Amino acid sequence: MTAAEPLPRSAAPPAGDAALEAPPEPLALKERVRRRVLERPDTLSDLAREGSWLADWLWSQWAPTLCAWGLTREALRDVVAGYHHELWLWLMGERPWAHVADALAGRAQRRATRRAAAASDKSASHARR
């Protein structure tokens, strides 16, 4: 499998049986960000594009597993930023936290799996030379 090929959704986490569990909903963070966006709608695009407001909190919950998978904090920020439409719906009460957390965990896992596959392909390519 090459890095360009899509991975099956059933791919195992890169670290074996480890999986990301949905942490409890960060209600205080949600309310703080929601209030900020409602008070200053011009901040929404910056918050969505940046992704750190939720990614940093998720990193505090998932860092050991993500590090074992070779995923960086910056990569997690990219995952979160790429999910900004659903985050908006969660902030506004239209999506449950379980939906958001499970989706972000799956996206992080697939990103780590793709990175591991790309690294493996690169190693195999060098070994053949």
Contacts in CASP RR format, 6 or more apart in sequence:
PFRMAT RR
TARGET T0000
AUTHOR 0000-0000-0000
METHOD contacts of the structure
MODEL  1
MTAAEPLPRSAAPPAGDAALEAPPEPLALKERVRRRVLERPDTLSDLARE
GSWLADWLWSQWAPTLCAWGLTREALRDVVAGYHHELWLWLMGERPWAHV
ADALAGRAQRRATRRAAAASDKSASHARR
1 7 0 8 1.000
1 117 0 8 1.000
1 121 0 8 1.000
2 117 0 8 1.000
2 121 0 8 1.000
3 114 0 8 1.000
3 117 0 8 1.000
3 118 0 8 1.000
3 121 0 8 1.000
7 110 0 8 1.000
7 113 0 8 1.000
7 114 0 8 1.000
7 117 0 8 1.000
9 110 0 8 1.000
11 109 0 8 1.000
11 110 0 8 1.000
11 113 0 8 1.000
12 113 0 8 1.000
13 19 0 8 1.000
13 20 0 8 1.000
13 65 0 8 1.000
13 69 0 8 1.000
13 109 0 8 1.000
13 112 0 8 1.000
13 113 0 8 1.000
14 68 0 8 1.000
14 69 0 8 1.000
14 70 0 8 1.000
14 109 0 8 1.000
14 112 0 8 1.000
14 113 0 8 1.000
14 115 0 8 1.000
14 116 0 8 1.000
15 65 0 8 1.000
15 68 0 8 1.000
15 69 0 8 1.000
18 65 0 8 1.000
18 68 0 8 1.000
18 69 0 8 1.000
19 65 0 8 1.000
19 105 0 8 1.000
19 109 0 8 1.000
20 62 0 8 1.000
20 65 0 8 1.000
20 66 0 8 1.000
20 105 0 8 1.000
20 106 0 8 1.000
20 108 0 8 1.000
20 109 0 8 1.000
21 105 0 8 1.000
22 97 0 8 1.000
22 98 0 8 1.000
22 101 0 8 1.000
22 102 0 8 1.000
22 105 0 8 1.000
23 58 0 8 1.000
23 61 0 8 1.000
23 62 0 8 1.000
23 101 0 8 1.000
25 97 0 8 1.000
25 101 0 8 1.000
26 54 0 8 1.000
26 57 0 8 1.000
29 53 0 8 1.000
29 54 0 8 1.000
29 57 0 8 1.000
30 90 0 8 1.000
30 91 0 8 1.000
33 47 0 8 1.000
33 53 0 8 1.000
33 54 0 8 1.000
33 91 0 8 1.000
34 91 0 8 1.000
34 92 0 8 1.000
36 43 0 8 1.000
36 47 0 8 1.000
37 43 0 8 1.000
37 44 0 8 1.000
37 47 0 8 1.000
37 91 0 8 1.000
44 88 0 8 1.000
47 53 0 8 1.000
48 81 0 8 1.000
48 84 0 8 1.000
48 87 0 8 1.000
48 88 0 8 1.000
49 81 0 8 1.000
49 84 0 8 1.000
50 77 0 8 1.000
50 81 0 8 1.000
51 77 0 8 1.000
51 80 0 8 1.000
51 81 0 8 1.000
51 84 0 8 1.000
52 77 0 8 1.000
52 80 0 8 1.000
54 80 0 8 1.000
54 87 0 8 1.000
55 73 0 8 1.000
55 76 0 8 1.000
55 77 0 8 1.000
55 79 0 8 1.000
55 80 0 8 1.000
55 81 0 8 1.000
56 73 0 8 1.000
56 77 0 8 1.000
58 76 0 8 1.000
58 80 0 8 1.000
58 104 0 8 1.000
59 66 0 8 1.000
59 73 0 8 1.000
59 76 0 8 1.000
62 76 0 8 1.000
62 105 0 8 1.000
62 108 0 8 1.000
63 73 0 8 1.000
66 72 0 8 1.000
66 76 0 8 1.000
66 108 0 8 1.000
66 112 0 8 1.000
69 108 0 8 1.000
69 109 0 8 1.000
69 112 0 8 1.000
69 116 0 8 1.000
70 112 0 8 1.000
70 115 0 8 1.000
70 116 0 8 1.000
71 108 0 8 1.000
71 111 0 8 1.000
71 112 0 8 1.000
71 115 0 8 1.000
75 108 0 8 1.000
75 111 0 8 1.000
75 112 0 8 1.000
75 115 0 8 1.000
76 108 0 8 1.000
78 111 0 8 1.000
79 104 0 8 1.000
79 107 0 8 1.000
79 108 0 8 1.000
79 111 0 8 1.000
80 87 0 8 1.000
80 104 0 8 1.000
83 100 0 8 1.000
83 103 0 8 1.000
83 104 0 8 1.000
83 107 0 8 1.000
86 95 0 8 1.000
86 99 0 8 1.000
86 100 0 8 1.000
86 103 0 8 1.000
87 100 0 8 1.000
89 95 0 8 1.000
90 96 0 8 1.000
90 97 0 8 1.000
90 99 0 8 1.000
90 100 0 8 1.000
END
